[in-house]
Amino acid sequence: MLLHAPGATAGKAVKRMLPRVASLYKGVVGAASGAGIYIGTYFAFYGAACNVLSRRTDLSPGGIAFVAGGIAAAGGSVVKVPLAVCIRSVQVRTLLVFGLVCCLLHSVC
């Protein structure tokens, strides 16, 4: 006669492991949203740079794409770097709950 059914033991093991597995995904939403902001900013700068360069220069399409990519990388970094600094500061718990807002205001202004 079995005292514990094998399924019950496995169920307890799974319940113990769930918090550990879930802890692997902490911060994923923040990281993904930060990446989304950078990618959106990059493409906004890229599109604007392509439009301006194609209308006002005689560069080839490859040249326009190359220069627009550089402009987009610089423009995206203006948004990405202060945001990354604020995210890292919050992650190491050096700022209070409103610290992210304060950090953004000080880094942008």
GROMACS elastic network, one bead per residue, 0.5 to 0.9 nm:
[ bonds ]
;  ai    aj funct       b0    kb
    2     5     6  0.65097   500
    2     6     6  0.88442   500
    4     7     6  0.83312   500
    4     8     6  0.67345   500
    4     9     6  0.70646   500
    5     8     6  0.53821   500
    5     9     6  0.67898   500
    6     9     6  0.53543   500
    6    10     6  0.63856   500
    6    11     6  0.86880   500
    7    10     6  0.50967   500
    7    11     6  0.60546   500
    7    12     6  0.86895   500
    8    11     6  0.50189   500
    8    12     6  0.63256   500
    8    13     6  0.87081   500
    9    12     6  0.52267   500
    9    13     6  0.63295   500
    9    14     6  0.87500   500
   10    13     6  0.50293   500
   10    14     6  0.62114   500
   10    15     6  0.86551   500
   11    14     6  0.51095   500
   11    15     6  0.62255   500
   11    16     6  0.86939   500
   12    15     6  0.50421   500
   12    16     6  0.62466   500
   12    17     6  0.86705   500
   13    16     6  0.51403   500
   13    17     6  0.62464   500
   13    18     6  0.87741   500
   14    17     6  0.50533   500
   14    18     6  0.61174   500
   15    18     6  0.54208   500
   15    19     6  0.77572   500
   16    19     6  0.67782   500
   16    20     6  0.76859   500
   17    20     6  0.52486   500
   17    21     6  0.62068   500
   17    22     6  0.85993   500
   18    21     6  0.51287   500
   18    22     6  0.59801   500
   18    23     6  0.85214   500
   19    23     6  0.60816   500
   19    24     6  0.89069   500
   20    23     6  0.51899   500
   20    24     6  0.69375   500
   21    24     6  0.54602   500
   21    25     6  0.75125   500
   22    25     6  0.55419   500
   22    26     6  0.70709   500
   23    26     6  0.53522   500
   24    27     6  0.86388   500
   24    28     6  0.87379   500
   25    28     6  0.55277   500
   25    29     6  0.83828   500
   26    29     6  0.77687   500
   26    30     6  0.87261   500
   27    30     6  0.52525   500
   27    31     6  0.61306   500
   27    32     6  0.85335   500
   27    91     6  0.87249   500
   28    31     6  0.51216   500
   28    32     6  0.59856   500
   28    33     6  0.84881   500
   29    32     6  0.51218   500
   29    33     6  0.60485   500
   29    34     6  0.84766   500
   30    33     6  0.51810   500
   30    34     6  0.60654   500
   30    35     6  0.85585   500
   30    87     6  0.82879   500
   31    34     6  0.50910   500
   31    35     6  0.61655   500
   31    36     6  0.85513   500
   31    87     6  0.86569   500
   32    35     6  0.50712   500
   32    36     6  0.60898   500
   32    37     6  0.86722   500
   33    37     6  0.62000   500
   33    38     6  0.86751   500
   34    37     6  0.51828   500
   34    38     6  0.63828   500
   34    39     6  0.86979   500
   34    80     6  0.78357   500
   34    83     6  0.75149   500
   34    84     6  0.77857   500
   34    87     6  0.86219   500
   35    38     6  0.51198   500
   35    39     6  0.60851   500
   35    40     6  0.84851   500
   35    80     6  0.83550   500
   36    39     6  0.51126   500
   36    40     6  0.59844   500
   36    41     6  0.84529   500
   37    40     6  0.51825   500
   37    41     6  0.61154   500
   37    42     6  0.85306   500
   37    76     6  0.89170   500
   37    79     6  0.81988   500
   37    80     6  0.78616   500
   38    41     6  0.51120   500
   38    42     6  0.60165   500
   38    43     6  0.86671   500
   38    76     6  0.58744   500
   38    77     6  0.77268   500
   38    79     6  0.68100   500
   38    80     6  0.56527   500
   39    43     6  0.62426   500
   39    44     6  0.85533   500
   39    76     6  0.75931   500
   40    43     6  0.53042   500
   40    44     6  0.61411   500
   40    45     6  0.86920   500
   40    76     6  0.84314   500
   41    44     6  0.50393   500
   41    45     6  0.62133   500
   41    46     6  0.84489   500
   41    72     6  0.78607   500
   41    75     6  0.74138   500
   41    76     6  0.53461   500
   41    77     6  0.88658   500
   41    79     6  0.74499   500
   41    80     6  0.87062   500
   42    45     6  0.53081   500
   42    46     6  0.60167   500
   42    47     6  0.86067   500
   42    69     6  0.84461   500
   42    71     6  0.87868   500
   42    72     6  0.50133   500
   42    73     6  0.62561   500
   42    74     6  0.85270   500
   42    75     6  0.67702   500
   42    77     6  0.83269   500
   43    47     6  0.58918   500
   43    48     6  0.83819   500
   43    72     6  0.69103   500
   43    76     6  0.84377   500
   44    47     6  0.53269   500
   44    48     6  0.62385   500
   44    49     6  0.85263   500
   44    72     6  0.77071   500
   44    76     6  0.87649   500
   45    48     6  0.51959   500
   45    49     6  0.59239   500
   45    50     6  0.84613   500
   45    68     6  0.78172   500
   45    69     6  0.85471   500
   45    71     6  0.69493   500
   45    73     6  0.81885   500
   45    74     6  0.89085   500
   45    75     6  0.63128   500
   45    76     6  0.72975   500
   46    49     6  0.51130   500
   46    50     6  0.60246   500
   46    51     6  0.85812   500
   46    65     6  0.83159   500
   46    68     6  0.53833   500
   46    69     6  0.60707   500
   46    70     6  0.85014   500
   46    71     6  0.69510   500
   46    73     6  0.82838   500
   46    75     6  0.88048   500
   47    50     6  0.51666   500
   47    51     6  0.62474   500
   47    52     6  0.87171   500
   47    68     6  0.78785   500
   47    72     6  0.84311   500
   48    51     6  0.52001   500
   48    52     6  0.62434   500
   48    53     6  0.85398   500
   48    68     6  0.83390   500
   48    72     6  0.88406   500
   49    52     6  0.51886   500
   49    53     6  0.58987   500
   49    54     6  0.83384   500
   49    64     6  0.83049   500
   49    65     6  0.88327   500
   49    67     6  0.81208   500
   49    68     6  0.51218   500
   49    69     6  0.83121   500
   49    71     6  0.69275   500
   49    72     6  0.74295   500
   50    53     6  0.51975   500
   50    54     6  0.58884   500
   50    55     6  0.84757   500
   50    64     6  0.62446   500
   50    65     6  0.68020   500
   50    67     6  0.84042   500
   50    68     6  0.56361   500
   50    69     6  0.87629   500
   51    54     6  0.53421   500
   51    55     6  0.62689   500
   51    56     6  0.86297   500
   52    55     6  0.53256   500
   52    56     6  0.59984   500
   52    57     6  0.80715   500
   53    56     6  0.52999   500
   53    57     6  0.53733   500
   53    58     6  0.80790   500
   53    59     6  0.75905   500
   53    64     6  0.62383   500
   53    67     6  0.84541   500
   53    68     6  0.76867   500
   54    57     6  0.58832   500
   54    58     6  0.72397   500
   54    59     6  0.72885   500
   54    60     6  0.85693   500
   54    61     6  0.79404   500
   54    64     6  0.68012   500
   55    58     6  0.82113   500
   57    60     6  0.89171   500
   57    64     6  0.86319   500
   58    64     6  0.89270   500
   59    62     6  0.78578   500
   59    63     6  0.55389   500
   59    64     6  0.58451   500
   60    63     6  0.50385   500
   60    64     6  0.61223   500
   60    65     6  0.86067   500
   61    64     6  0.50271   500
   61    65     6  0.61751   500
   61    66     6  0.85990   500
   62    65     6  0.51141   500
   62    66     6  0.61461   500
   62    67     6  0.86757   500
   63    66     6  0.50296   500
   63    67     6  0.61117   500
   63    68     6  0.82848   500
   64    67     6  0.53282   500
   64    68     6  0.58145   500
   64    69     6  0.83242   500
   65    68     6  0.50938   500
   65    69     6  0.59277   500
   65    70     6  0.86810   500
   66    69     6  0.51536   500
   66    70     6  0.65087   500
   66    71     6  0.88479   500
   67    70     6  0.51506   500
   67    71     6  0.62862   500
   67    72     6  0.85562   500
   68    71     6  0.50244   500
   68    72     6  0.59570   500
   68    73     6  0.84903   500
   69    72     6  0.50037   500
   69    73     6  0.60659   500
   69    74     6  0.86178   500
   70    73     6  0.50995   500
   70    74     6  0.62543   500
   70    75     6  0.85449   500
   71    74     6  0.51928   500
   71    75     6  0.60494   500
   71    76     6  0.84161   500
   72    75     6  0.50086   500
   72    76     6  0.57967   500
   72    77     6  0.83460   500
   73    76     6  0.51191   500
   73    77     6  0.60695   500
   73    78     6  0.87634   500
   74    77     6  0.51595   500
   74    78     6  0.65556   500
   75    78     6  0.52754   500
   75    79     6  0.71044   500
   75    80     6  0.88637   500
   76    79     6  0.53885   500
   76    80     6  0.59818   500
   76    81     6  0.85457   500
   77    81     6  0.55623   500
   77    82     6  0.83520   500
   78    81     6  0.61415   500
   78    82     6  0.71533   500
   78    83     6  0.89637   500
   78   108     6  0.87978   500
   79    82     6  0.61653   500
   79    83     6  0.63542   500
   79    84     6  0.87375   500
   79   108     6  0.85927   500
   80    83     6  0.51948   500
   80    84     6  0.59304   500
   80    85     6  0.85984   500
   81    84     6  0.50629   500
   81    85     6  0.61876   500
   81    86     6  0.86486   500
   82    85     6  0.50967   500
   82    86     6  0.62417   500
   82    87     6  0.86401   500
   82   103     6  0.81121   500
   82   104     6  0.68295   500
   82   107     6  0.59531   500
   82   108     6  0.74646   500
   83    86     6  0.51448   500
   83    87     6  0.61469   500
   83    88     6  0.86345   500
   83   100     6  0.87968   500
   83   103     6  0.86007   500
   83   104     6  0.69716   500
   83   107     6  0.86549   500
   84    87     6  0.50338   500
   84    88     6  0.60884   500
   84    89     6  0.84784   500
   85    88     6  0.52360   500
   85    89     6  0.61294   500
   85    90     6  0.86657   500
   85   103     6  0.84046   500
   86    89     6  0.50667   500
   86    90     6  0.62158   500
   86    91     6  0.85479   500
   86    95     6  0.87987   500
   86    99     6  0.81315   500
   86   100     6  0.58119   500
   86   101     6  0.86533   500
   86   103     6  0.59442   500
   86   104     6  0.68788   500
   86   107     6  0.89024   500
   87    90     6  0.51801   500
   87    91     6  0.60852   500
   87    92     6  0.87750   500
   87   100     6  0.73768   500
   88    92     6  0.63075   500
   88    93     6  0.85523   500
   89    92     6  0.53982   500
   89    93     6  0.62962   500
   89    94     6  0.56357   500
   89    95     6  0.63618   500
   89    99     6  0.86049   500
   89   100     6  0.81885   500
   89   103     6  0.88867   500
   90    94     6  0.60695   500
   90    95     6  0.55595   500
   90    96     6  0.76836   500
   90    97     6  0.82553   500
   90    99     6  0.73876   500
   90   100     6  0.68589   500
   91    94     6  0.77787   500
   91    95     6  0.87179   500
   92    95     6  0.81645   500
   93    96     6  0.73138   500
   94    99     6  0.84156   500
   95    98     6  0.75419   500
   95   100     6  0.72009   500
   95   103     6  0.86817   500
   96   100     6  0.78243   500
   97   100     6  0.70353   500
   97   101     6  0.86279   500
   98   101     6  0.55564   500
   98   102     6  0.65265   500
   98   103     6  0.87496   500
   99   102     6  0.50191   500
   99   103     6  0.58991   500
   99   104     6  0.84605   500
  100   103     6  0.50827   500
  100   104     6  0.61325   500
  100   105     6  0.85882   500
  101   104     6  0.51636   500
  101   105     6  0.61716   500
  101   106     6  0.86596   500
  102   105     6  0.51261   500
  102   106     6  0.61697   500
  102   107     6  0.85611   500
  103   106     6  0.52196   500
  103   107     6  0.60448   500
  103   108     6  0.84918   500
  104   107     6  0.52150   500
  104   108     6  0.59797   500
  104   109     6  0.83143   500
  105   108     6  0.54256   500
  105   109     6  0.59045   500
  106   109     6  0.54191   500
